[in-house]
């Protein structure tokens, strides 16, 4: 089973968010990177962009396919992980650490409560892979 840290919240689109105060750090899950295969390109929004929960914020391309990235919550992008431009493979190596994608200022902290916790996400991924 893929690695699923307990301190994160998860979307059905396989993005995760770590909330600290009014800031959320977002990336894709280990399950997602496993399904995608070798990541070759990551397209991210711009600092200052407004994201809506469930809206597309970028794209990740692998040797298999290109997939949209969906924001787990609404907010304003405050920081991007620029290292992914030159080293997109980090997503495969460390999806919950070095390969975070963006940070945003939460518009509505209550949106986080609509996401799955680690146990719920683990159950969800088991169901969709059976």
N, C-alpha and C positions, 0 to 999 in steps of 0.2 A: 504494500500500500504506500502511496505517496506520502511524503512528509507534510504534516498539517499542524503548524504551530498553534498553541492554545490562546495566545494573546492577540490574535487577529480576528477580523470579521470577513466573511466571504460572500461573494455574489454567485448567482446561478450561472453567470458568464465566466466564472473562474478567475475573477480579480479578487485581490485581498486589500484590506485597508487596516493600518495600524493608527489608532487615534491617540494623540497626545495633546490635551487641552483642546484648542479649536483648530488644530492642524491634523490632517490625515495624510499618511504616506501610502501610496498605491502601487501595486505591482500585479503580476499574474502568478497563479499558483503553480506548485510543482506538478500537479496533475496536468495543467494546461501545457506547460513546457514539454512534459513527457509526450503528450498527444501530438504536439506540433513537430517535434524532432529538432534538428539543428537550426537554431535561430540565426538568420543572416542579416536582418535589418529590423530596426525599431523606429517607427515614426511617432513622434510625440507632439502635443499641442505647444502653444507659446505661453510663456509666463504672462499672466494677466487675463488669459482666456477664462471665460465662465463655462463651467461644465454642469450638466444636469444629470441627476441620477438616472442611470440606464442609457445615457446618450454616448455616442461614439466619441472617444477622445484621441484616437490614433490607430495605428496598425502595427502588427508584428508579422514579419515574413520569415518563413522557414524554408528549408529545401523542399518541403511537401506542399505548402500552401501559404496564402496570406489571410490573416484573420483580423477583424476589427477588435479594438480594445474598448471596453465600456466602463464608464465611471460608476463606481458603486454608490456614490453620493453626489450631491450638488455642492459646488463651491468654486472658488477662484484659484487658478493655478498660481502658486507662489514660487515654485522651484522645479527644475527638471534635472534628471540624472543624465547630464551631458556625456558621461563616459560610455553610455550605450551607443552613441553615434559611432565610435571607433571600435567598440568591443561588445557587439550585441550578444556574443556567446555567453556573456555573464548571466543572461536569463536562464540558460541551461545549467550553469554551474551553481548559482546562488540566487534562486528566484525570490527568497524572502530576506535577503541581505543586500549584497552589493548591487543587485539588479532591480532595486526599487525603481519605479519609473517617474513618478511625480509626487509633489507635495501640494496640497491645496488647503485653503482656509475654508472650513466647513460653513455652508450656508444654513443648514439645519441639522444640528447634532442628533436629533431624533431619527433621522434617516438611517443611522447606523443600527438602530434597534430592529430594523426591518431585514437586516442581513443575517446570514447563518453564523453560528459559532463553529468551532472546530469539529465537535461531534456531529452536528447537523450536516456540515459540509462533507465529512467523511461518509456519512450515510448516503448523502446525495450522489457522491461520485461512485459509490458502490452500485447504486441503482442504475445509473446511466451507463455503466460499463458491463453490466451483466448481460 
